[in-house]
Amino acid sequence: MLFRSRFEPAAELSQLGSAAPLTKLEKGMDPRIGSAWLVTDYSQVRKVLGDAARFRNGDLPGRGGDEDTGNMLLYDPPRHTRLRRVLMPEFTVQRMRRLQPRVEEIVAGRLDIMRRIGAPADLVKWFAAPVPGLVMCELLGVPRDDLIEFERRSIQAVDERVHDPAAAE
């Protein structure tokens, strides 16, 4: 187990990152996955992200089938490429600029909720987890009546503990 102090990376990770910026770990963070890659150098990150043949997600549990559901970041080409092509028009610089006032409203609203809750407040639960989902709702045109269900599903899609009851304990 790796331990760290506040926001600094664990000493073991820093040492490993300096000595070997691309390292295959035989035990990944998720025991269901098995081995994983630790990539700590920007140039190596670019190589990994550009080499879908060698660095695949396809063997991850629960990612089989032909349906396009779940987190598209976990898919390999050609499925990822197809989904990315469909979504790209929504992620232009102009579209993001038009969305900025609404994103600022969402952030202000979540900060207001945290102020009402008072200290201590769970930053992830009340801010970091819901904000991306709420922004995505705006981006995709999800009706306000569906926001709670969309938010629940968004959190479930990125929180692996939801899929593994043992990890949530």
N, C-alpha and C positions, 0 to 999 in steps of 0.2 A: 504494500500500500504506500502511495506517495503522499507526503504531507507538505503543506505550505503554510506560510505566514501571511495573513491578510491577502493582498492582491499579487504578491510575488509568486512566480511559478515555483513548484517544488524544486529543491536543490538537485535532486536526481534528474529531473527533466532538463534543467539548465545545463548540467554537465553532459548529459546524453546529447542534447541539442547542439552543443559546441563540438563534441567529438564526432557525432554521426548525424547530420541533419536529415537523413532519410533512413529510418530504422524499422525493420519489421519486428513487431512485438508478438510473441507467441501467445500471450494472454491479453486480449483486448479488454476494454473497460466493461463490455457487456459479455458475460460468460456464454451467452447463446451464440455469439458471433465467432468466438475463437480468436484467431490472430487478427492483428490490425497494424496499420502503418502509422508511425509517429513522424510527422514532417515539421521541421522547425526552421527551415530556411526558405525565404521567399522564392528564390529561383527553383528550389526543389518543389515547393507548393505548385508553382506554375507547371512544372513538368508532370506532376501527379495529376493535376486537373486536366491536362491535355492528353493524357494517356489512358483512355477508357478501356483499352484492351488489357493492360497490365493491372490497373487499379480499378477493380469492378465492385459495384454494390450488389450485383445480381445474386450473390450467395447469401445475402442477409435473410434471416428468417421472416416469413410472412410477406415476402415481396414477389411471390410468384403470380401466375395468372396473367390474363390479357387485359384486365380492367385497368383503367387509368384513375386509380383512387389513391389516397394517401399523400405522402410527401414526395413531390416530384424530384426533390434533390437526392432522393435515395435511388432513383432509377438510372440505368445506364442507357447510352444510345442503343438503338434508335428511338426508344420510347421517350427518353428525356428530350431528345432533339425535337421530336414531334410536338410534345407538350410545350416546350420552350417557344417554338415557332408560333403556336397559337396564342401564347400570352404576351409575346414581345410588343405588339402594338400598344398594349396598356402600360408599358414601362418606358415610354419615351420621356425625354427631358421636358418637353412641353406639357405632357400629361402630368408629370410630377409637380411642375410649377403651378399648374391649375389646382392641384390637390393640396398644395401647401397650406392655405388658410384652414381647410378642414382638418388637416393633420394637427395643426396648432390648437384647434378647438378640442380635438380628442385628447391631446396631451394635457391641456389645461383642465379638462374635465376629470381625467384620471388623477391629476394632482389635487384637485378639489376633494375628490373622494378620499384620498389619503389624508388630507388635512382634517376632514370630518372624522375619520377613524381615530386619528391621533396617534401619538407615539406609544409604544413602538408599532410600526406598520410593516407588513411584509411587502417589500418593494417588488418582488417577482410576482406575487399573487395579484396585487392591486395595480401594478403599473407595467412592468416589463412583459408579462405574459399577455395581458389583454390588448395593449396598444397595437402590436402588429396585426392581430386579427381584426380589430376595429378599422384600421387603415385599409386592410385588404377588403373589408366589406364595402368601404367607400369606393375603392378602386374597381371592384367587380359589380357594384350596383346592388348589393344584397339589401333587401328591404329592411327597414328598422325593426319590424316585427320579428324578423328572423335573426337579429343580432345575437341574442343570448345563445341560441342553438348553434349558430355559426362559431361563436367564441368558444363554446364547449368543445366542438369538434376540432377547431384549430389547435387548442391546447392539447387535446388527445393525440392529434397527429404528430406533434413534435415532442411530446413527453412520453418517452419509452416506458416510464413506470406505469402509465395507464395500461399498456399492453401486457405488462408483467406484474401480476399482483404481488409476487414475492419482493420485487424491487421497491414497491410503494410502502412497505412496512418499515 
